[in-house]
């Protein structure tokens, strides 16, 4: 496949989305197959930084010695919501609601948390289109980690729309729902070295 094929939006169905080659990294939003931005090193570091920060304490049974637990957490999982196909950078399901880890592809159980890491090429999709569609699908928490303005924005679902529960900059330490049982350093979530001051 040439570069143009992998970077061009085109009409598609759920069947087209599921049949597409893995390396195309497509999402299906409103009847269009939309390529996800190819991750650069900063995106990769942010995805790994946030994943590491929440996975250790939360991706385990509730009540254990290693942290609050109570979640299934995954990266780049294909998820089908309202006939639309997504591959969020990170997603999580509460174990009290989803007792067994969702293993099907695509996962059809609504996540309780989604995080997208925004870069310039996918800004509108993540901050406008997905914001609307994730709200429509009743995803309780939607985080946007923005690499350009180096912020974390935490959205909480309400009937009227998402409300911003928290907006923080890289230098801040925060408690961000639904993972507010622990303190998170926003800079480390964005991929900064945890040993830097």
Backbone as CSV, one residue per row, in Angstrom:
resi,resn,N_x,N_y,N_z,CA_x,CA_y,CA_z,C_x,C_y,C_z
1,UNK,0.849,-1.198,0.000,0.000,0.000,0.000,0.878,1.240,0.000
2,UNK,0.562,2.188,-0.854,1.321,3.427,-0.883,0.925,4.350,0.239
3,UNK,1.707,5.386,0.408,1.463,6.347,1.471,0.100,7.003,1.321
4,UNK,-0.312,7.300,0.076,-1.587,7.987,-0.104,-2.760,7.133,0.359
5,UNK,-2.675,5.825,0.138,-3.770,4.956,0.554,-3.920,4.950,2.067
6,UNK,-2.798,5.034,2.763,-2.844,4.963,4.223,-3.209,6.300,4.859
7,UNK,-3.163,7.375,4.092,-3.404,8.681,4.697,-4.669,9.353,4.189
8,UNK,-5.424,8.682,3.340,-6.606,9.283,2.744,-7.865,8.777,3.429
9,UNK,-8.761,9.713,3.764,-10.084,9.317,4.254,-10.870,8.735,3.104
10,UNK,-11.704,7.753,3.409,-12.546,7.184,2.362,-13.794,6.592,3.003
11,UNK,-14.883,6.476,2.227,-16.094,5.873,2.774,-15.825,4.437,3.192
12,UNK,-16.558,3.980,4.212,-16.362,2.607,4.644,-17.455,2.136,5.577
13,UNK,-17.472,0.816,5.772,-18.425,0.169,6.666,-17.652,-0.514,7.790
14,UNK,-18.391,-1.046,8.765,-17.748,-1.801,9.837,-16.965,-2.976,9.244
15,UNK,-17.540,-3.651,8.261,-16.842,-4.775,7.623,-15.541,-4.315,6.967
16,UNK,-15.568,-3.158,6.300,-14.349,-2.615,5.675,-13.296,-2.318,6.748
17,UNK,-13.751,-1.734,7.850,-12.834,-1.377,8.942,-12.165,-2.623,9.513
18,UNK,-12.955,-3.654,9.756,-12.401,-4.872,10.342,-11.514,-5.627,9.359
19,UNK,-11.750,-5.470,8.066,-10.963,-6.176,7.053,-9.688,-5.427,6.661
20,UNK,-9.558,-4.174,7.065,-8.403,-3.375,6.652,-7.118,-3.928,7.265
21,UNK,-6.010,-3.818,6.535,-4.732,-4.272,7.089,-4.395,-3.520,8.379
22,UNK,-3.813,-4.238,9.312,-3.475,-3.665,10.621,-2.620,-2.409,10.498
23,UNK,-1.691,-2.409,9.532,-0.762,-1.268,9.445,-1.433,0.009,8.934
24,UNK,-2.688,-0.083,8.495,-3.379,1.141,8.079,-3.842,1.968,9.277
25,UNK,-4.036,1.337,10.446,-4.407,2.039,11.676,-5.627,2.947,11.449
26,UNK,-6.724,2.359,11.017,-7.914,3.123,10.658,-8.935,3.158,11.789
27,UNK,-9.725,4.216,11.780,-10.926,4.293,12.587,-12.091,4.540,11.641
28,UNK,-13.298,4.168,12.067,-14.493,4.343,11.240,-15.424,5.298,11.982
29,UNK,-15.480,6.528,11.498,-16.280,7.537,12.180,-17.245,8.154,11.173
30,UNK,-18.526,8.014,11.464,-19.571,8.599,10.622,-19.446,8.169,9.162
31,UNK,-19.214,6.862,8.964,-19.179,6.313,7.619,-17.904,6.566,6.848
32,UNK,-16.882,7.112,7.512,-15.602,7.367,6.857,-14.502,6.603,7.560
33,UNK,-13.642,5.956,6.775,-12.437,5.350,7.318,-11.380,6.442,7.426
34,UNK,-10.931,6.684,8.645,-10.025,7.803,8.919,-8.733,7.242,9.500
35,UNK,-7.588,7.522,8.866,-6.333,7.014,9.412,-5.954,7.739,10.691
36,UNK,-5.527,6.966,11.680,-4.959,7.563,12.889,-3.578,8.092,12.540
37,UNK,-3.197,9.176,13.177,-1.871,9.737,12.933,-0.802,8.714,13.301
38,UNK,0.215,8.609,12.461,1.333,7.722,12.791,2.038,8.291,14.019
39,UNK,2.269,7.459,15.035,2.837,7.992,16.264,4.303,8.373,16.100
40,UNK,4.626,9.616,16.483,6.031,10.008,16.536,6.562,9.632,17.923
41,UNK,7.838,9.908,18.166,8.450,9.490,19.425,7.774,10.164,20.618
42,UNK,7.368,11.423,20.485,6.717,12.104,21.607,5.357,11.475,21.925
43,UNK,4.613,11.134,20.879,3.326,10.469,21.080,3.544,9.124,21.767
44,UNK,4.520,8.375,21.285,4.809,7.062,21.866,5.206,7.188,23.339
45,UNK,6.026,8.187,23.657,6.452,8.383,25.046,5.269,8.765,25.934
46,UNK,4.359,9.589,25.403,3.179,9.976,26.185,2.276,8.774,26.406
47,UNK,2.076,7.972,25.368,1.216,6.801,25.495,1.797,5.834,26.533
48,UNK,3.096,5.630,26.471,3.756,4.747,27.431,3.762,5.362,28.830
49,UNK,4.002,6.686,28.906,4.043,7.358,30.210,2.717,7.280,30.941
50,UNK,1.633,7.588,30.243,0.316,7.525,30.874,-0.057,6.079,31.180
51,UNK,0.211,5.182,30.225,-0.100,3.777,30.463,0.609,3.236,31.692
52,UNK,1.887,3.550,31.837,2.651,3.068,32.989,2.142,3.676,34.288
53,UNK,1.765,4.947,34.245,1.320,5.633,35.466,0.027,5.040,36.020
54,UNK,-0.889,4.642,35.146,-2.175,4.141,35.643,-2.258,2.614,35.677
55,UNK,-1.485,1.938,34.828,-1.626,0.480,34.765,-1.206,-0.187,36.066
56,UNK,-0.063,0.168,36.609,0.429,-0.470,37.830,-0.575,-0.436,38.976
57,UNK,-1.061,0.749,39.334,-2.002,0.817,40.451,-3.412,0.326,40.139
58,UNK,-3.848,0.393,38.885,-5.268,0.168,38.595,-5.582,-1.107,37.827
59,UNK,-4.662,-1.613,37.002,-4.947,-2.806,36.194,-4.702,-4.049,37.049
60,UNK,-5.602,-4.274,37.989,-5.509,-5.407,38.921,-6.832,-5.511,39.654
61,UNK,-6.992,-6.599,40.423,-8.206,-6.741,41.215,-8.288,-5.636,42.256
62,UNK,-9.488,-5.271,42.630,-9.686,-4.258,43.677,-9.224,-4.801,45.022
63,UNK,-8.691,-3.894,45.838,-8.384,-4.245,47.213,-7.064,-4.942,47.435
64,UNK,-6.249,-5.108,46.409,-4.961,-5.765,46.595,-3.920,-4.815,47.169
65,UNK,-2.728,-5.326,47.481,-1.703,-4.491,48.115,-1.036,-3.490,47.166
66,UNK,-1.171,-3.682,45.846,-0.422,-2.844,44.909,-1.116,-1.580,44.464
67,UNK,-2.314,-1.313,44.950,-3.002,-0.103,44.514,-4.498,-0.283,44.572
68,UNK,-5.229,0.742,44.148,-6.693,0.680,44.214,-7.279,-0.437,43.356
69,UNK,-6.650,-0.713,42.198,-7.142,-1.758,41.314,-8.509,-1.453,40.750
70,UNK,-9.127,-2.513,40.210,-10.507,-2.399,39.749,-10.702,-2.107,38.280
71,UNK,-9.638,-2.195,37.452,-9.753,-1.823,36.043,-9.113,-2.861,35.137
72,UNK,-9.617,-2.902,33.887,-8.925,-3.489,32.743,-8.446,-2.307,31.911
73,UNK,-7.175,-2.251,31.571,-6.637,-1.135,30.792,-5.920,-1.663,29.560
74,UNK,-6.124,-0.996,28.439,-5.483,-1.421,27.202,-5.103,-0.260,26.322
75,UNK,-4.199,-0.526,25.389,-3.697,0.476,24.459,-4.042,0.045,23.036
76,UNK,-4.581,0.969,22.235,-4.864,0.719,20.816,-5.797,-0.478,20.619
77,UNK,-6.835,-0.555,21.443,-7.831,-1.624,21.337,-8.922,-1.172,20.366
78,UNK,-9.280,-2.017,19.419,-10.386,-1.686,18.515,-11.708,-1.805,19.269
79,UNK,-12.485,-0.730,19.235,-13.735,-0.646,19.990,-14.842,-0.196,19.038
80,UNK,-15.984,-0.885,19.095,-17.134,-0.534,18.260,-18.219,0.057,19.151
81,UNK,-18.555,1.322,18.900,-19.594,2.028,19.662,-20.551,2.697,18.684
82,UNK,-21.826,2.405,18.804,-22.836,3.048,17.953,-22.512,2.917,16.465
83,UNK,-21.984,1.770,16.054,-21.665,1.559,14.645,-20.430,2.281,14.164
84,UNK,-19.650,2.829,15.094,-18.402,3.524,14.739,-17.235,2.752,15.337
85,UNK,-16.128,2.697,14.602,-14.967,1.937,15.051,-13.843,2.848,15.487
86,UNK,-13.395,2.656,16.702,-12.339,3.499,17.265,-11.151,2.648,17.670
87,UNK,-9.991,3.273,17.715,-8.794,2.665,18.281,-8.139,3.710,19.174
88,UNK,-8.719,3.948,20.349,-8.171,4.998,21.209,-6.760,4.665,21.679
89,UNK,-6.001,5.710,21.967,-4.638,5.500,22.448,-4.649,4.652,23.716
90,UNK,-5.568,4.940,24.630,-5.722,4.149,25.858,-7.201,4.072,26.204
91,UNK,-7.605,2.942,26.789,-8.998,2.785,27.213,-9.037,1.888,28.436
92,UNK,-10.099,2.051,29.227,-10.232,1.240,30.427,-11.677,0.904,30.730
93,UNK,-11.861,-0.262,31.354,-13.177,-0.755,31.752,-13.130,-1.081,33.246
94,UNK,-14.127,-0.636,33.983,-14.205,-0.964,35.411,-14.566,-2.438,35.579
95,UNK,-13.824,-3.133,36.419,-14.062,-4.567,36.596,-15.383,-4.836,37.313
96,UNK,-15.872,-3.893,38.114,-17.157,-4.146,38.769,-18.302,-4.144,37.756
97,UNK,-18.102,-3.525,36.605,-19.104,-3.498,35.540,-18.813,-4.547,34.471
98,UNK,-17.526,-4.814,34.222,-17.083,-5.761,33.198,-16.168,-6.774,33.895
99,UNK,-16.756,-7.840,34.500,-15.968,-8.739,35.346,-14.862,-9.502,34.612
100,UNK,-15.068,-9.810,33.328,-14.046,-10.523,32.551,-13.429,-9.570,31.543
101,UNK,-12.118,-9.683,31.346,-11.438,-8.810,30.402,-12.049,-8.974,29.012
102,UNK,-12.432,-7.866,28.366,-13.013,-7.980,27.027,-11.948,-8.428,26.021
103,UNK,-12.187,-9.559,25.375,-11.167,-10.138,24.496,-11.557,-10.119,23.018
104,UNK,-12.813,-9.826,22.713,-13.235,-9.881,21.312,-12.651,-8.706,20.532
105,UNK,-12.625,-8.859,19.209,-12.237,-7.745,18.345,-13.320,-7.569,17.298
106,UNK,-13.944,-6.417,17.289,-13.705,-5.288,18.202,-14.419,-5.513,19.544
107,UNK,-13.941,-4.798,20.545,-14.635,-4.790,21.833,-15.922,-3.995,21.645
108,UNK,-17.045,-4.558,22.090,-18.325,-3.873,21.924,-18.869,-3.344,23.255
109,UNK,-18.158,-3.608,24.340,-18.561,-3.085,25.645,-17.985,-1.672,25.783
110,UNK,-18.854,-0.725,26.107,-18.421,0.674,26.233,-17.334,0.812,27.298
111,UNK,-16.226,1.506,26.983,-15.225,1.775,28.014,-15.748,2.773,29.049
112,UNK,-15.153,2.730,30.238,-15.458,3.715,31.277,-14.506,4.900,31.209
113,UNK,-13.433,4.733,30.457,-12.422,5.793,30.317,-11.724,5.623,28.983
114,UNK,-11.540,6.742,28.296,-10.760,6.771,27.058,-9.813,7.957,27.142
115,UNK,-8.587,7.766,26.654,-7.645,8.880,26.516,-7.116,8.905,25.098
116,UNK,-7.136,10.081,24.510,-6.498,10.299,23.220,-5.341,11.282,23.412
117,UNK,-4.248,11.017,22.718,-3.073,11.890,22.766,-3.087,12.693,21.476
118,UNK,-3.234,13.988,21.622,-3.480,14.859,20.472,-2.175,15.360,19.884
119,UNK,-2.060,15.214,18.563,-1.002,15.878,17.825,-1.687,16.726,16.752
120,UNK,-0.914,17.509,16.039,-1.521,18.480,15.121,-2.368,17.792,14.061
121,UNK,-1.936,16.646,13.544,-2.652,16.025,12.435,-4.007,15.441,12.835
122,UNK,-4.185,15.135,14.129,-5.461,14.540,14.533,-6.248,15.427,15.495
123,UNK,-5.847,16.691,15.609,-6.449,17.584,16.606,-7.965,17.684,16.463
124,UNK,-8.467,17.962,15.282,-9.912,18.168,15.119,-10.685,16.883,15.413
125,UNK,-10.172,15.754,14.937,-10.859,14.481,15.183,-10.969,14.217,16.680
126,UNK,-9.864,14.406,17.415,-9.855,14.078,18.847,-10.614,15.092,19.701
127,UNK,-10.506,16.379,19.351,-11.068,17.413,20.228,-12.481,17.840,19.855
128,UNK,-12.934,17.489,18.664,-14.294,17.861,18.249,-15.121,16.601,17.958
129,UNK,-14.731,15.851,16.920,-15.548,14.716,16.490,-15.641,13.645,17.571
130,UNK,-14.494,13.184,18.070,-14.534,12.119,19.074,-15.147,12.607,20.382
131,UNK,-14.919,13.847,20.728,-15.541,14.400,21.933,-17.061,14.228,21.843
132,UNK,-17.633,14.568,20.712,-19.087,14.422,20.522,-19.520,12.957,20.516
133,UNK,-18.788,12.134,19.767,-19.196,10.734,19.611,-19.002,9.944,20.897
134,UNK,-17.930,10.182,21.644,-17.741,9.482,22.914,-18.814,9.903,23.910
135,UNK,-19.210,11.168,23.879,-20.301,11.607,24.750,-21.598,10.907,24.343
136,UNK,-21.864,10.866,23.056,-23.076,10.214,22.550,-23.111,8.752,22.979
137,UNK,-21.961,8.096,23.024,-21.872,6.684,23.422,-21.828,6.512,24.937
138,UNK,-21.923,7.627,25.679,-21.976,7.623,27.148,-20.686,7.126,27.806
139,UNK,-19.534,7.427,27.188,-18.251,7.130,27.832,-18.099,8.090,29.014
140,UNK,-17.993,7.575,30.256,-18.033,8.454,31.429,-16.882,9.449,31.535
141,UNK,-15.680,9.042,31.114,-14.500,9.908,31.264,-13.706,9.902,29.971
142,UNK,-13.421,11.101,29.459,-12.610,11.247,28.246,-11.474,12.212,28.553
143,UNK,-10.258,11.690,28.473,-9.072,12.518,28.701,-8.462,12.890,27.360
144,UNK,-7.978,14.119,27.281,-7.209,14.563,26.123,-5.851,15.034,26.635
145,UNK,-4.803,14.317,26.224,-3.429,14.739,26.510,-2.951,15.477,25.274
146,UNK,-2.668,16.759,25.425,-2.318,17.598,24.276,-0.820,17.860,24.281
147,UNK,-0.140,17.328,23.275,1.313,17.476,23.219,1.746,18.880,22.813
148,UNK,0.898,19.608,22.131,1.297,20.934,21.678,1.204,21.959,22.788
149,UNK,0.067,22.014,23.495,0.005,22.979,24.601,0.382,22.340,25.936
150,UNK,0.777,21.047,25.890,1.307,20.324,27.053,0.350,20.395,28.242
151,UNK,-0.881,19.943,27.953,-1.920,19.949,28.979,-2.627,18.604,29.023
152,UNK,-3.291,18.378,30.145,-4.227,17.274,30.310,-5.596,17.890,30.555
153,UNK,-6.592,17.480,29.771,-7.965,17.907,29.997,-8.799,16.669,30.282
154,UNK,-9.492,16.695,31.417,-10.311,15.573,31.863,-11.775,15.963,31.698
155,UNK,-12.493,15.203,30.876,-13.913,15.451,30.642,-14.750,14.434,31.401
156,UNK,-15.806,14.923,32.030,-16.752,14.066,32.753,-18.097,14.126,32.038
157,UNK,-18.699,12.955,31.822,-19.971,12.872,31.107,-21.109,13.423,31.961
158,UNK,-21.925,14.278,31.373,-23.210,14.681,31.941,-24.237,14.556,30.824
159,UNK,-25.503,14.609,31.174,-26.552,14.457,30.154,-26.449,15.535,29.080
160,UNK,-26.045,16.738,29.467,-26.009,17.869,28.525,-24.758,17.857,27.649
161,UNK,-23.725,17.177,28.083,-22.456,17.178,27.349,-21.327,16.917,28.331
162,UNK,-20.124,16.841,27.806,-18.978,16.692,28.703,-18.722,18.010,29.421
163,UNK,-18.409,17.923,30.690,-17.916,19.085,31.422,-16.445,18.849,31.714
164,UNK,-15.682,19.931,31.767,-14.260,19.805,32.068,-14.108,19.703,33.577
165,UNK,-13.683,18.531,34.026,-13.487,18.293,35.455,-12.113,18.788,35.902
166,UNK,-11.156,18.838,34.967,-9.787,19.241,35.296,-9.068,19.637,34.025
167,UNK,-8.293,20.688,34.123,-7.369,21.059,33.046,-6.074,21.444,33.724
168,UNK,-4.985,20.765,33.365,-3.720,20.977,34.073,-2.560,21.036,33.095
169,UNK,-1.505,21.737,33.503,-0.312,21.905,32.671,0.769,20.911,33.068
170,UNK,1.801,20.827,32.229,2.851,19.826,32.386,3.517,19.854,33.759
171,UNK,3.691,21.016,34.363,4.404,21.096,35.635,3.581,20.705,36.851
172,UNK,2.310,20.422,36.654,1.427,20.185,37.803,1.318,18.713,38.172
173,UNK,1.023,18.500,39.454,0.662,17.174,39.965,-0.818,17.241,40.301
174,UNK,-1.566,16.250,39.831,-3.025,16.326,39.940,-3.607,14.981,40.373
175,UNK,-4.849,15.037,40.812,-5.665,13.841,41.016,-6.801,13.948,39.999
176,UNK,-6.742,13.091,38.993,-7.627,13.199,37.836,-8.585,12.016,37.803
177,UNK,-9.885,12.311,37.874,-10.865,11.230,37.839,-10.842,10.523,36.485
178,UNK,-11.044,9.238,36.434,-11.452,8.337,37.505,-10.288,7.722,38.285
179,UNK,-9.074,8.220,38.048,-7.893,7.657,38.712,-7.392,8.578,39.825
180,UNK,-8.330,9.257,40.486,-7.956,10.271,41.473,-7.508,9.684,42.810
181,UNK,-7.449,8.363,42.914,-6.901,7.749,44.129,-5.384,7.946,44.210
182,UNK,-4.752,8.277,43.081,-3.310,8.523,43.092,-3.015,9.889,42.486
183,UNK,-1.830,10.397,42.798,-1.388,11.669,42.227,-0.611,11.382,40.947
184,UNK,-0.887,12.151,39.922,-0.214,12.002,38.635,0.535,13.275,38.289
185,UNK,1.734,13.135,37.756,2.515,14.283,37.293,2.237,14.452,35.805
186,UNK,1.622,15.566,35.434,1.169,15.751,34.048,2.335,15.669,33.070
187,UNK,3.490,16.224,33.428,4.653,16.155,32.545,5.074,14.734,32.245
188,UNK,5.041,13.858,33.256,5.403,12.456,33.056,4.375,11.777,32.151
189,UNK,3.087,12.140,32.299,2.056,11.603,31.412,2.327,11.987,29.961
190,UNK,2.901,13.165,29.778,3.209,13.657,28.444,4.522,13.075,27.898
191,UNK,5.199,12.242,28.719,6.405,11.589,28.257,7.696,12.164,28.804
192,UNK,7.610,13.155,29.701,8.822,13.710,30.291,9.511,12.672,31.172
193,UNK,10.792,12.865,31.387,11.556,11.973,32.262,11.099,12.162,33.697
194,UNK,10.683,11.090,34.385,10.197,11.243,35.756,11.257,11.716,36.738
195,UNK,12.527,11.605,36.362,13.595,12.046,37.265,13.960,13.511,37.087
196,UNK,13.404,14.161,36.051,13.672,15.591,35.881,12.907,16.361,36.936
197,UNK,13.468,17.496,37.382,12.745,18.274,38.417,11.444,18.836,37.906
